[in-house]
Amino acid sequence: MTTSPSPLTHFDAQGQAHMVDVGAKPATHRVAIATGRIEMQPATLALVESGTAKKGDVLGVARIAGIMAAKKTSELIPLCHPLALTRVAVEFELLPSDSAVQCTATVETVGPTGVEMEALTAVQVALLTVYDMCKAADKRMVMTGVRVLEKHGGKSGSFMA
């Protein structure tokens, strides 16, 4: 195994990109929670809330998209390991005072590497799906604040934003 002199673990000693070797790491319970939001016009939020958007149940479709995205993260992010996820939950909260929808994804596995990327991917794809389903009504929507809120498990322990 080539070690990296840098804290950027996806580069070897020669600076070449590589997939991190997690073969010797113990399998532990890993959890990551990510969040983000999409801001929109109040009328667009009303469409989302009422379920009367032209393309149907916006949040129901976005939830499924987020779950599917978490499962396919290693196909989208080049150096991510394919993981056997044990749980993916995608939740939404309507924020009328901000005219926004907040998305939170919780991803879990038992394995040698964390699931932060899967949680972040779930949130971003869920928000992109909301955008796609509502863009006919509101092209000015803005996705913002996508970040990891918490991670647990593994050698580095817990992180809370």
C-alpha positions in Angstrom: 0.0 0.0 0.0 1.3 3.4 -0.9 1.0 6.0 1.8 0.1 9.6 1.2 2.2 12.4 2.8 -0.8 14.7 2.5 -4.1 14.7 4.4 -5.8 14.3 1.1 -6.1 10.5 1.2 -7.2 10.1 -2.5 -3.7 10.9 -3.7 -0.7 8.6 -3.4 2.9 9.7 -2.6 3.5 10.6 -6.3 0.3 12.8 -6.3 -1.7 10.4 -8.4 -5.4 9.9 -7.7 -6.3 6.5 -6.3 -9.0 4.7 -4.4 -8.1 4.5 -0.8 -7.4 1.0 0.4 -9.8 0.1 3.2 -9.2 -3.6 3.1 -7.5 -3.7 6.5 -10.0 -1.4 8.3 -12.5 -3.1 10.6 -16.2 -3.1 9.7 -18.1 -0.8 12.1 -21.5 0.7 12.1 -21.3 3.9 10.1 -23.9 6.7 10.0 -24.0 10.0 8.2 -26.6 12.7 8.1 -26.6 15.4 5.5 -28.9 18.3 4.7 -29.6 21.0 2.2 -32.5 23.1 0.9 -34.1 24.5 -2.2 -35.5 28.0 -2.1 -38.4 28.9 -4.4 -41.2 31.3 -4.9 -44.1 31.1 -2.4 -46.5 30.0 -5.2 -44.1 27.1 -6.1 -43.9 26.0 -2.5 -47.7 26.0 -2.4 -47.7 23.6 -5.4 -45.2 21.3 -3.7 -47.3 21.4 -0.5 -50.6 20.7 -2.2 -49.3 17.9 -4.4 -50.7 19.7 -7.5 -47.5 20.2 -9.4 -47.9 19.2 -13.1 -45.5 16.3 -12.7 -47.2 14.9 -9.5 -46.1 14.3 -6.0 -42.8 16.3 -5.9 -41.6 15.2 -2.5 -42.5 11.5 -3.0 -40.6 11.3 -6.3 -37.7 13.3 -4.8 -37.5 10.9 -1.8 -37.2 7.9 -4.2 -34.6 9.7 -6.3 -32.5 10.5 -3.2 -32.6 6.9 -2.0 -31.6 5.6 -5.5 -28.8 8.2 -5.6 -27.3 7.1 -2.3 -27.2 3.5 -3.6 -25.4 4.6 -6.8 -22.9 7.1 -5.3 -19.9 5.0 -6.2 -21.0 5.1 -9.9 -21.2 8.9 -9.8 -18.2 9.9 -7.6 -15.1 8.3 -9.2 -13.1 7.3 -6.0 -16.0 6.2 -3.8 -16.2 2.6 -2.7 -19.4 0.7 -3.6 -21.1 0.0 -0.2 -23.8 -2.3 1.0 -26.1 0.3 2.6 -28.3 -0.9 5.4 -30.5 2.2 5.6 -31.3 5.3 3.6 -33.9 7.7 4.8 -34.7 10.9 3.0 -37.0 13.5 4.8 -38.4 16.8 3.8 -39.5 19.8 5.8 -41.5 22.7 4.3 -40.2 26.1 5.5 -42.9 28.6 4.6 -41.2 31.5 6.3 -38.2 31.0 4.0 -40.2 29.7 1.0 -38.0 26.6 0.9 -37.9 22.9 1.3 -35.3 21.4 3.6 -34.0 17.9 2.8 -32.2 15.6 5.3 -30.8 12.3 4.4 -29.6 9.6 6.9 -27.5 6.8 5.5 -26.1 3.8 7.4 -23.9 0.8 6.7 -21.7 -1.7 8.5 -18.4 -1.5 6.8 -14.8 -0.3 6.6 -15.6 3.2 5.3 -18.1 6.0 6.0 -21.2 7.0 4.2 -20.9 10.8 4.1 -20.7 10.9 0.3 -23.9 8.7 0.1 -25.8 11.1 2.4 -24.6 14.2 0.5 -25.5 12.6 -2.9 -28.9 11.6 -1.6 -29.6 15.2 -0.6 -28.3 16.8 -3.7 -30.2 14.5 -6.1 -33.4 14.9 -4.1 -33.1 18.6 -4.4 -32.3 18.4 -8.1 -35.4 16.3 -8.5 -37.5 19.0 -6.8 -36.0 21.5 -9.2 -36.7 19.3 -12.2 -40.3 18.7 -11.2 -41.0 22.4 -10.4 -38.9 24.2 -13.1 -41.9 24.8 -15.3 -43.4 27.0 -12.5 -40.2 28.5 -11.2 -36.8 28.7 -12.9 -35.2 30.8 -10.2 -35.1 28.1 -7.5 -31.7 27.9 -5.7 -30.2 24.9 -4.0 -28.1 25.9 -1.0 -26.5 24.7 2.2 -25.7 21.1 1.3 -23.5 19.8 4.0 -22.8 17.0 6.4 -24.5 17.5 9.8 -23.2 14.4 11.5 -21.1 11.3 11.0 -20.5 8.4 13.4 -18.4 5.3 13.3 -14.9 4.4 12.3 -11.5 5.4 13.5 -12.1 9.1 13.5 -15.2 8.8 15.7 -18.1 11.2 15.6 -18.4 14.6 13.9 -21.2 17.0 14.6 -21.5 20.3 12.6 
